[in-house]
Amino acid sequence: MLVSGGLRAYTDPIMSTQTATTPKKLFSWRKHWAHRFGPAPFLPMSKAEMDQLGWDSCDVILVTGDAYVDHPSFGMAVIGRVLEAQGFRVGIISQPDWQDADPFKILGKPNLFFGVTGGNMDSMVNRYTADRRLRHNDSYTPDDEGGKRPDRAVIVYTQRCREAYKDVPVIVGGIEASLRRIAHYDYWSDKVRRSVLVDAKADILMYGNAERAIVEVAHRLAKGEHPSEIRDVRGTAFMLRKVPEDWSELDLHELEGEGETPEAHKYTSPLRTDENTVVRLPAFEQVRDDPVLYGHTSRILHQESNPGNARPLVQRHGDRELWLTPPPIPLSTPEMDGVFDLDYARSPHPDYGKARIPAWEMIRFSVNIMRGCFGGCSFCSITEHEGRIIQNRSEGSILREIEAIRDKVDGFTGVISDLGGPTANMYRLHCKDPKIESVCRRLSCVYPDVCKNLKTDHTPLIKLYRRARDIKGVKKIAIASGLRYDLAVKSPAYIRELAKHHVGGYLKIAPEHTEDGPLTKMMKPGIEAYDRFKQMFDAASKEAGKEQYLIPYFIAAHPGTTDEDMMNLAIWLKKNGFRADQVQTFLPSPMSLASAMYYSERNPLRPVRRENTEIVRTAKGLKQRRLHKAFLRYHDAENWPLLRGALKNMGRADLIGNSKKHLIPTWQPKGTGVKGSDAGRGRQGQKNGPQSFVTTHSGEGRRPKSTGKGRRPAKH
């Protein structure tokens, strides 16, 4: 039961959000009275800072699991500055000691609400590897120190906020809350968990990019509305006792095709519903006990993700209803510019002194030009959080940020480390017809092929690159974001521009695999698309008079991947002279389609049934996952005993031998092969020799600072 909401939280009527596709402009609200204080150099983290600003209290206090870096790549900084621009006094409690409530009182009692987030990463992904081993570092913490945030930070922080001031509303958001907004498979406890809103007992959950939602809710709370009365804001979730009587339910709990239910037919060829229709998802208790039904539910959720046609969702949790309003309307370009043009200090808070914050170091000279991704890769959670519709900044806003980096950021040497986003080359790419876009339920605009309705003109991006290079004081602009190569080949001019000006010897590329089996489950194009891009890139590099290489990234143990698939990938790697220095093992992140495959062993990319449906096998046991990882590091002598045994069992002993045509040798270097596949590192490639590469999607991060066995996450 909501602490501050009382019984009213379950009985208040819900206004329709389905047709609200033209929202109030983000910066058009009448500012709160405290705007007279103006912007703060940094959002305060202490009472002393509040005193210097002339504040007697904070209107909003944001609690985060990250160090406070006042930069638009850090979620709490964005939310804080957006609220500040609306006239609210915003304080930050960063990485508090969660053992008791006192650290949550450091700024006093907020006038309106606590805003809680685990940080820029899900706290469990941040803390544990794909093998469920403890990480000993945290890139979002000063000096890379691990252990400065709790497991399941959103739940723990919310509980402490309640203990500190039980009558203050709590709003949870950020990626951890967003990806755990409904009943979800949790890899670390290996079970389906309730919505994080239920366990945290917060008043409201905000999912996706929440600027629009947080601004509206803040203004309405400031006008005296109770959290339980705010039921019509898109991109939010809350708890009810029952579905209001003036709403009709579309019950989709039945598996598609079973019994040929009318609901299934209507859903698979989406039916037109009135604006007061809510889609009923199978209850938490049902998906907890039925993996197949979980796969079906995941499919429904992802098909109801287009803000143009998505309907509200409701899911029973015990005796209460979890209600999700439709996804937020994407920010317009002027609104995006407004967010990025705010008064960020563009540095960590001074309290950190000379401490190094790796996540900040990574992005301090980079510029985010857009949000969202329409790629739909099943293992990725970007779409579930940022949406499929690209939100673009204007060219002017981007250029102004580059000039701000040049003029304000210490250590700038003239190199912009990245000009990109979730994907480097989706800037200003969109559906050719807004009407088509508003009714589309495709999970990807580029799989299995690039949609005929997608505009793939890279001219605006080429123009941006050229203008950015012309800025005085800028020597080089690198493109470090992942590149969508099946889109790049649509624009040979873009590839030439990229190769000539924006690649410093190596370019990251992510085919993820070579075999059709896993690629179809990933929703990635076949390896021939990579081959085509490589041919064009190599030609463009030669034309530019440069020797440049692609650095491909691959995933081990993804759902649908067999031992033979990994063997074939290893053969391809050796044939092409690649040696992986670090590798990625599939990690089932909350709410992704690939996680649904992993847990349900069904393919939610297609209708899910109990029988006559596609079964998806996955390497789940530690031994098989290590084998798949070992194939990616076929060159590491520590892996050779494991690989020899596997190849013999697979009937491929012909790959064991001491010539160049063999995958691994028969001999074993002294002192190797005793620690298993996690030990050892590949040697660096030499010019014209084997190339080393590091996977950036891995989540493996740096190697632990200490040796020895890491602990596994506790099962809460």
C-alpha positions in Angstrom: 0.0 0.0 0.0 1.3 3.5 -0.9 2.4 5.3 2.3 1.5 8.8 1.2 -1.3 7.8 -1.1 -3.6 5.9 1.2 -6.7 4.2 -0.1 -7.2 7.1 -2.5 -4.3 5.8 -4.6 -6.5 2.9 -5.6 -9.8 4.5 -6.2 -9.2 7.8 -8.1 -10.4 7.8 -11.7 -7.9 7.7 -14.6 -8.0 10.1 -17.4 -7.2 8.8 -20.8 -3.7 9.4 -22.1 -4.2 7.5 -25.3 -5.0 10.4 -27.6 -2.7 12.9 -25.9 -0.1 12.9 -28.8 0.4 16.7 -28.8 1.6 17.4 -25.3 2.3 20.7 -23.6 5.7 22.0 -24.6 8.4 21.1 -22.1 9.6 24.7 -21.4 6.2 26.4 -21.7 5.1 25.9 -18.0 4.8 28.9 -15.8 7.9 28.8 -13.6 7.7 28.0 -10.0 8.3 31.0 -7.7 11.8 29.9 -6.7 13.1 30.6 -10.2 14.3 34.0 -8.8 17.2 32.2 -7.3 18.6 31.5 -10.7 20.7 28.5 -11.7 23.2 27.1 -9.2 26.9 26.5 -10.1 26.2 22.9 -9.0 23.1 21.5 -7.6 23.8 21.5 -3.8 24.9 18.3 -2.0 25.1 19.9 1.5 23.3 22.4 3.7 26.3 24.7 3.4 25.8 24.9 -0.3 22.1 25.6 0.2 23.0 28.4 2.5 25.4 29.9 0.0 22.5 29.9 -2.5 20.1 31.5 -0.1 17.9 28.5 0.1 16.0 27.5 3.3 14.9 24.2 1.8 14.8 22.1 -1.4 11.6 21.6 -3.4 13.0 18.3 -4.9 15.8 16.1 -3.6 17.2 13.6 -6.1 18.9 10.4 -4.8 21.3 8.6 -7.1 23.6 5.7 -7.0 26.1 7.5 -9.2 28.6 10.2 -8.3 27.2 13.6 -9.2 28.6 14.8 -12.5 26.9 17.9 -13.8 26.8 16.9 -17.4 24.0 16.0 -19.9 25.2 12.4 -20.1 24.3 11.8 -16.5 20.6 11.3 -15.8 20.3 13.0 -12.5 22.1 16.1 -13.8 19.6 16.3 -16.7 16.5 15.8 -14.5 17.9 18.2 -11.9 18.7 21.0 -14.4 15.4 20.5 -16.2 13.5 21.0 -12.9 15.8 23.9 -12.0 14.9 25.5 -15.3 11.2 25.2 -14.2 11.9 27.2 -11.1 12.4 24.5 -8.5 15.2 24.2 -6.0 16.8 20.9 -6.5 19.3 19.1 -4.3 21.4 16.0 -4.9 22.1 13.1 -2.5 24.8 11.1 -4.3 25.7 7.5 -3.3 24.5 7.8 0.3 25.3 5.2 3.0 22.2 3.1 2.8 22.6 1.4 6.1 20.3 3.9 7.9 18.1 6.9 7.1 20.3 9.7 8.5 22.3 10.3 5.2 18.9 10.8 3.5 18.2 13.8 5.8 21.4 15.7 4.9 19.5 18.3 2.9 16.4 18.4 5.1 12.9 17.6 4.1 12.0 18.3 0.4 8.9 20.4 -0.1 7.5 18.3 -3.0 9.1 14.9 -3.4 12.2 12.6 -3.4 13.3 11.5 -6.9 15.1 8.1 -6.7 17.3 6.4 -9.3 19.9 3.6 -9.1 22.1 5.6 -11.5 23.0 5.5 -15.2 23.1 1.7 -15.0 20.9 -0.9 -13.4 22.5 -1.6 -10.1 22.7 -5.3 -10.6 24.3 -5.0 -14.1 26.7 -2.5 -12.6 27.7 -4.8 -9.7 27.8 -8.3 -11.2 29.3 -9.9 -14.3 27.5 -12.1 -16.8 28.8 -15.1 -14.7 27.1 -13.5 -11.6 30.5 -12.7 -10.1 31.1 -9.5 -8.1 32.8 -6.6 -9.8 35.4 -4.9 -7.7 35.1 -1.6 -9.5 32.4 1.0 -10.4 33.1 3.4 -13.2 30.4 5.8 -11.8 32.2 6.2 -8.5 35.2 8.3 -7.5 38.4 6.4 -8.0 36.5 3.5 -9.6 35.6 2.2 -6.1 33.1 -0.7 -6.0 30.5 -1.3 -3.4 29.3 2.3 -3.0 25.7 1.5 -3.9 23.4 -1.3 -2.7 22.0 -4.2 -4.8 18.6 -3.2 -6.2 19.3 0.4 -5.3 15.9 1.8 -6.2 14.2 -0.4 -3.7 16.7 0.3 -0.9 16.9 4.1 -1.5 13.2 4.4 -1.5 12.8 2.6 1.7 15.4 4.9 3.4 13.6 8.0 2.0 10.4 6.7 3.6 12.2 6.1 6.9 13.7 9.6 6.8 10.4 11.4 6.0 7.4 9.1 5.8 5.0 11.7 4.5 7.1 12.8 1.5 6.1 11.4 -1.9 8.7 9.3 -3.6 9.0 9.1 -7.4 11.3 6.4 -8.9 12.9 6.6 -12.3 16.0 6.0 -14.4 17.0 2.9 -16.2 16.7 0.5 -13.3 13.1 1.5 -12.6 12.3 1.8 -16.3 13.4 -1.8 -17.1 11.8 -3.3 -14.1 8.4 -1.5 -14.4 6.4 -4.7 -14.8 6.9 -8.3 -13.6 10.3 -9.2 -15.0 12.8 -12.0 -15.2 15.8 -11.2 -12.9 18.9 -13.0 -13.9 20.7 -12.6 -10.6 18.0 -14.3 -8.5 17.0 -16.5 -11.4 13.3 -15.8 -11.0 10.6 -13.5 -12.1 10.3 -10.6 -9.7 7.5 -8.2 -9.1 7.5 -4.7 -10.6 10.1 -2.6 -8.7 7.2 -0.2 -7.9 5.6 -2.8 -5.8 8.7 -3.7 -3.8 9.9 -0.1 -3.5 6.4 1.2 -2.4 6.9 4.4 -4.2 4.1 6.7 -5.3 4.9 6.9 -9.0 7.3 5.2 -11.3 8.5 7.1 -14.4 9.9 5.1 -17.3 11.7 6.1 -20.5 13.0 9.6 -21.0 11.2 11.3 -18.2 11.7 15.0 -18.6 8.2 15.7 -19.8 6.6 13.5 -17.1 8.8 14.9 -14.2 8.1 18.5 -15.1 4.3 18.0 -15.3 4.2 16.1 -12.0 6.4 18.6 -10.2 4.2 21.5 -11.3 1.0 19.7 -10.3 2.4 18.7 -6.9 3.4 22.3 -6.4 -0.2 23.3 -7.0 -1.4 21.0 -4.3 -2.4 17.9 -6.1 -1.8 14.6 -4.3 0.3 11.9 -6.0 -2.8 9.6 -6.0 -4.6 12.2 -8.2 -2.0 12.2 -10.9 -3.1 9.4 -13.2 -3.0 10.8 -16.7 0.7 11.5 -17.3 2.3 9.4 -20.0 5.3 7.3 -19.2 4.2 6.6 -15.6 3.2 3.6 -13.5 1.2 3.4 -10.3 -0.9 1.0 -8.2 -4.7 0.7 -8.0 -7.1 -1.5 -6.2 -9.1 -2.1 -9.3 -9.6 -1.0 -12.9 -12.0 2.0 -13.0 -15.5 1.1 -14.2 -15.4 3.4 -17.2 -12.5 1.5 -18.7 -12.9 -1.6 -20.9 -10.3 -4.4 -20.7 -8.7 -6.1 -23.7 -7.7 -9.4 -22.1 -4.6 -10.8 -23.8 -3.6 -13.4 -21.2 -4.3 -16.3 -23.5 -1.4 -17.6 -25.6 -1.6 -16.6 -29.2 -3.4 -19.1 -31.4 -4.5 -21.4 -28.6 -8.1 -22.1 -29.0 -8.2 -19.4 -31.8 -9.4 -16.8 -29.3 -10.9 -13.7 -30.8 -8.5 -11.7 -28.6 -5.5 -13.3 -30.2 -6.7 -12.6 -33.7 -7.5 -9.0 -32.8 -4.1 -8.5 -31.2 -1.9 -10.0 -33.9 -3.6 -7.8 -36.5 -4.0 -5.0 -34.0 -7.5 -4.0 -33.4 -8.8 -0.5 -33.1 -10.0 0.3 -29.6 -11.6 3.3 -28.0 -9.5 5.6 -25.9 -10.7 4.1 -22.6 -9.3 0.6 -23.4 -6.6 -0.9 -21.2 -4.6 -4.1 -22.2 -4.7 -6.8 -19.6 -1.3 -8.5 -19.1 -1.1 -11.9 -17.4 -0.7 -11.4 -13.7 2.6 -11.5 -11.9 1.7 -14.8 -10.3 0.9 -16.3 -13.7 4.2 -15.3 -15.4 6.2 -16.1 -12.3 5.0 -19.8 -12.5 4.7 -20.1 -16.3 7.8 -19.3 -18.4 5.8 -19.7 -21.7 3.2 -17.2 -20.6 6.1 -14.9 -19.6 7.4 -15.1 -23.2 3.9 -14.2 -24.5 3.7 -11.2 -22.1 7.0 -9.9 -23.2 5.8 -10.0 -26.8 2.7 -8.0 -25.9 4.7 -5.4 -24.0 7.1 -4.7 -26.9 4.2 -4.5 -29.4 2.6 -1.8 -27.2 5.7 0.4 -27.2 4.9 2.9 -30.0 3.8 6.2 -28.4 1.5 6.7 -31.5 -0.7 3.7 -30.9 0.3 2.1 -27.5 -2.5 1.5 -25.1 -2.3 1.5 -21.3 -1.3 -1.8 -19.7 -2.5 -3.3 -16.5 -1.0 -6.3 -14.6 -2.3 -7.8 -11.4 0.1 -8.1 -8.5 -1.6 -9.9 -5.6 -4.7 -7.9 -4.7 -3.6 -4.8 -6.6 -3.3 -3.6 -10.1 -0.1 -2.2 -11.6 -1.2 0.4 -14.2 1.2 1.7 -17.0 0.2 4.7 -19.0 1.3 4.8 -22.7 5.0 5.6 -23.4 6.0 9.3 -23.3 5.8 11.4 -26.5 9.4 12.0 -27.8 10.9 15.4 -27.3 10.9 17.7 -30.3 14.2 19.1 -31.6 13.6 22.5 -29.8 12.9 20.6 -26.6 16.0 18.5 -27.0 18.0 21.6 -27.5 16.5 23.2 -24.4 17.6 20.2 -22.3 21.1 20.1 -23.6 21.6 23.9 -23.5 20.9 24.2 -19.8 23.5 25.5 -17.3 25.6 22.3 -16.8 28.9 22.8 -15.1 30.2 20.0 -17.3 32.4 18.5 -14.6 32.1 16.4 -11.4 31.0 18.2 -8.2 34.0 20.0 -6.5 33.6 17.8 -3.4 35.3 14.9 -5.3 38.5 16.9 -5.6 41.1 15.2 -7.7 39.4 11.8 -7.6 39.0 10.1 -11.0 35.5 9.1 -12.2 36.0 6.7 -15.1 32.5 7.2 -16.6 33.1 11.0 -16.7 36.6 10.6 -18.2 35.0 8.5 -20.9 32.5 11.1 -22.1 34.1 14.4 -21.0 35.0 15.3 -24.6 32.1 13.6 -26.3 28.8 15.0 -27.6 25.4 13.2 -27.7 23.6 14.2 -30.8 20.4 12.1 -30.5 18.4 9.6 -28.4 16.6 6.4 -29.2 17.2 3.5 -31.5 15.0 1.8 -34.1 17.4 -1.2 -34.5 15.5 -3.4 -32.1 18.4 -5.7 -31.2 16.8 -8.2 -28.9 19.6 -8.2 -26.3 19.7 -4.5 -26.0 17.6 -2.4 -23.6 18.0 1.0 -25.3 14.7 0.7 -27.1 12.8 -0.3 -23.9 14.1 2.9 -22.2 14.7 5.6 -24.9 12.2 4.4 -27.5 12.4 3.6 -31.2 11.7 7.1 -32.5 14.9 9.1 -32.9 15.0 12.4 -30.9 17.4 14.8 -32.6 19.2 17.9 -31.5 19.6 20.7 -33.9 22.9 21.3 -35.6 23.3 24.6 -33.8 22.9 23.1 -30.3 25.5 20.4 -31.1 28.0 23.0 -32.4 27.4 25.1 -29.3 28.2 22.2 -27.1 31.5 21.5 -28.9 32.4 25.2 -28.4 31.5 24.8 -24.7 33.8 21.8 -24.4 36.6 23.8 -26.1 36.2 26.8 -23.8 35.2 25.2 -20.4 36.4 21.7 -20.1 39.9 21.3 -18.6 42.3 19.2 -20.5 40.8 19.7 -24.0 43.4 19.2 -26.6 41.3 19.7 -29.7 39.9 16.2 -30.0 36.2 15.4 -29.7 36.2 11.8 -28.7 32.7 11.0 -30.0 29.9 12.7 -31.9 27.1 10.1 -31.7 24.6 8.5 -29.4 23.1 5.0 -28.9 24.0 4.6 -32.6 26.3 6.9 -34.4 24.5 7.1 -37.7 20.8 7.3 -36.9 20.8 11.1 -36.7 17.7 12.6 -38.4 16.7 9.2 -39.8 13.0 8.7 -39.6 9.8 7.2 -41.1 8.9 8.9 -44.4 5.2 9.3 -43.2 4.2 10.3 -39.7 0.9 8.5 -40.2 2.6 5.2 -41.0 4.9 5.7 -38.0 2.0 6.3 -35.6 0.4 3.0 -36.4 3.4 0.8 -36.9 4.1 -2.1 -34.5 7.3 -3.4 -36.0 9.9 -4.2 -33.4 12.7 -3.0 -35.8 12.9 -0.6 -38.7 16.0 -2.4 -40.1 15.3 -6.1 -39.5 15.0 -8.5 -41.3 15.6 -5.7 -43.9 15.7 -2.0 -43.9 12.0 -0.8 -44.0 11.0 0.8 -47.3 9.4 3.6 -45.4 12.6 4.5 -43.5 14.5 7.5 -44.8 18.2 6.6 -44.8 19.6 9.9 -46.1 22.9 10.6 -44.2 23.3 14.1 -45.7 22.4 16.0 -42.5 25.0 13.9 -40.6 27.7 14.6 -43.2 26.9 18.3 -43.0 27.1 18.2 -39.2 30.5 16.4 -39.3 31.8 19.1 -41.7 30.6 22.0 -39.7 31.9 20.5 -36.5 35.4 20.0 -38.0 35.4 23.7 -39.1 35.1 24.9 -35.5 38.1 26.9 -34.4 40.3 24.9 -32.0 38.9 21.5 -33.1 41.7 19.3 -34.5 39.8 16.0 -34.9 36.4 14.5 -34.3 36.3 10.8 -33.7 33.2 8.6 -34.1 33.3 6.1 -31.2 29.6 5.2 -30.9 28.5 1.9 -32.4 27.8 2.2 -36.1 24.8 0.6 -37.8 26.6 -0.7 -40.9 23.4 -1.9 -42.7 22.3 1.7 -42.8 25.7 3.1 -43.6 25.9 1.1 -46.9 22.9 3.0 -48.0 25.1 6.1 -48.2 28.5 5.6 -49.8 29.2 9.3 -49.3 28.9 8.8 -45.6 31.3 5.9 -45.5 33.8 8.0 -47.5 33.4 11.0 -45.1 33.8 8.6 -42.1 36.9 6.9 -43.4 38.6 10.1 -44.5 38.0 12.2 -41.5 36.7 10.4 -38.4 38.5 7.1 -38.0 41.8 6.9 -36.2 43.0 3.6 -37.5 40.2 1.4 -36.0 36.4 1.6 -36.2 34.1 -0.3 -33.9 31.5 -2.4 -35.6 29.1 -5.0 -34.1 28.1 -7.9 -36.3 27.7 -9.8 -32.9 27.9 -13.2 -34.7 28.5 -14.9 -38.1 25.8 -17.6 -38.0 22.2 -17.2 -39.0 20.7 -19.1 -36.0 21.8 -16.6 -33.3 21.6 -13.6 -35.6 17.9 -14.2 -36.2 17.3 -14.3 -32.4 19.4 -11.1 -32.0 17.5 -9.3 -34.9 20.8 -8.6 -36.5 21.6 -8.7 -40.3 23.6 -11.6 -41.7 27.4 -11.5 -41.9 27.1 -10.6 -45.6 26.0 -7.1 -44.5 29.2 -6.8 -42.5 31.2 -8.0 -45.5 29.6 -5.5 -47.8 30.3 -2.6 -45.3 33.9 -3.8 -44.9 34.4 -3.8 -48.7 33.1 -0.2 -48.9 35.1 0.9 -45.8 38.3 -0.6 -47.0 37.9 1.0 -50.4 37.1 4.4 -48.9 40.2 4.1 -46.5 42.4 3.3 -49.5 41.0 6.2 -51.4 41.8 8.5 -48.4 45.3 7.1 -48.3 44.8 5.5 -44.9 45.5 2.0 -43.4 42.4 1.4 -41.3 40.7 -1.6 -39.8 37.3 -2.6 -38.5 37.1 -3.9 -34.9 34.2 -6.4 -34.8 32.4 -7.3 -31.6 30.7 -10.6 -30.8 28.5 -12.2 -28.2 28.9 -15.6 -26.7 26.0 -17.8 -25.4 23.2 -15.6 -26.8 19.8 -17.5 -26.8 19.6 -19.6 -29.9 23.4 -20.2 -30.1 24.7 -23.7 -30.4 28.2 -25.0 -29.7 28.5 -25.5 -33.5 27.6 -21.8 -34.0 30.4 -20.7 -31.7 32.8 -23.1 -33.3 32.0 -21.6 -36.7 32.5 -18.1 -35.3 35.9 -19.1 -34.0 36.9 -20.5 -37.4 35.8 -17.2 -39.0 37.8 -15.2 -36.4 41.0 -17.2 -37.1 40.5 -17.0 -40.9 40.2 -13.3 -40.7 43.1 -12.8 -38.2 41.1 -11.6 -35.2 42.1 -12.2 -31.6 39.6 -11.1 -28.9 41.3 -9.5 -25.9 38.0 -9.3 -23.9 34.8 -11.0 -24.8 31.1 -10.5 -24.1 29.0 -13.3 -22.6 25.2 -12.7 -23.0 23.7 -11.1 -19.9 19.9 -11.2 -19.7 19.1 -7.6 -18.8 15.7 -6.9 -17.4 12.8 -6.7 -19.8 14.7 -7.3 -23.0 13.3 -9.7 -25.6 16.4 -11.9 -25.5 15.9 -12.2 -21.7 12.4 -13.5 -22.4 14.0 -16.1 -24.8 16.5 -17.1 -22.2 13.9 -17.6 -19.5 10.9 -19.0 -21.5 12.9 -20.9 -24.1 10.4 -19.6 -26.7 10.8 -17.0 -29.3 8.8 -13.8 -28.5 9.7 -12.4 -31.9 6.9 -14.7 -33.2 3.5 -15.7 -31.7 4.1 -17.7 -28.5 2.2 -20.9 -28.1 2.6 -24.0 -25.9 2.9 -26.3 -28.9 3.9 -25.9 -32.5 6.0 -22.9 -31.6 9.7 -22.1 -31.9 11.9 -23.5 -29.1 15.0 -21.4 -28.3 17.8 -23.3 -26.6 20.3 -21.4 -24.6 23.6 -22.1 -22.9 22.7 -21.6 -19.3 25.1 -23.9 -17.4 28.4 -22.3 -16.4 30.4 -25.0 -18.3 28.6 -24.4 -21.6 28.8 -20.6 -21.2 32.5 -20.9 -20.6 32.8 -23.1 -23.7 31.1 -20.5 -25.8 33.3 -17.8 -24.3 36.4 -20.0 -24.9 35.6 -20.3 -28.7 35.7 -16.4 -28.9 39.2 -16.7 -27.3 40.4 -19.7 -29.3 43.9 -18.3 -29.3 44.3 -18.3 -25.5 46.2 -21.3 -24.3 44.2 -21.4 -21.1 41.2 -22.4 -23.1 42.8 -25.1 -25.2 42.1 -28.1 -22.9 38.4 -27.2 -22.8 38.2 -26.6 -26.6 40.0 -29.9 -27.4 37.5 -31.9 -25.3 34.6 -30.1 -26.9 35.8 -30.4 -30.5 36.3 -34.2 -30.0 32.8 -34.5 -28.6 31.5 -32.6 -31.5 33.2 -34.8 -34.0 35.5 -32.0 -35.1 38.9 -33.3 -34.0 40.1 -32.3 -37.5 40.3 -28.7 -36.1 43.0 -29.8 -33.7 46.5 -29.7 -35.1 49.7 -27.7 -35.5 49.2 -26.1 -38.9 47.7 -22.8 -39.8 44.5 -24.5 -41.0 43.8 -25.9 -37.5 41.9 -23.9 -34.8 44.0 -25.0 -31.8 47.2 -27.0 -31.5 47.8 -30.4 -30.0 50.6 -29.1 -27.7 50.1 -27.2 -24.4 52.5 -24.5 -23.1 54.0 -25.3 -19.7 52.0 -23.8 -16.9 48.8 -23.1 -18.9 45.5 -24.7 -19.2 44.8 -25.2 -15.5 42.7 -22.2 -14.7 39.8 -22.6 -17.1 38.5 -20.2 -19.7 38.4 -17.1 -17.5 42.2 -16.9 -17.2 44.7 -15.4 -19.6 44.7 -12.5 -22.0 45.4 -12.5 -25.7 48.6 -10.9 -26.9 48.4 -7.7 -28.7 48.3 -7.9 -32.5 51.2 -6.6 -34.6 51.0 -4.7 -37.8 49.9 -7.0 -40.6 49.5 -9.7 -37.9 46.6 -10.8 -35.7 44.4 -8.0 -34.5 43.3 -7.6 -30.9 39.9 -6.2 -30.0 37.9 -5.5 -26.9 34.1 -5.8 -26.8 32.4 -2.7 -25.6 29.0 -4.3 -25.0 30.4 -6.8 -22.7 29.5 -5.5 -19.3 32.7 -7.2 -18.2 34.2 -3.8 -17.6 37.7 -3.9 -16.2 39.3 -6.9 -14.6 38.8 -7.1 -10.8 41.5 -5.4 -8.8 41.8 -8.4 -6.6 42.1 -12.1 -7.4 40.1 -14.7 -5.7 36.6 -15.7 -5.9 33.9 -13.1 -6.2 30.7 -13.5 -4.3 27.4 -14.1 -6.0 24.5 -11.7 -5.5 22.2 -12.3 -2.7 18.8 -13.6 -3.5 16.4 -11.0 -2.0 
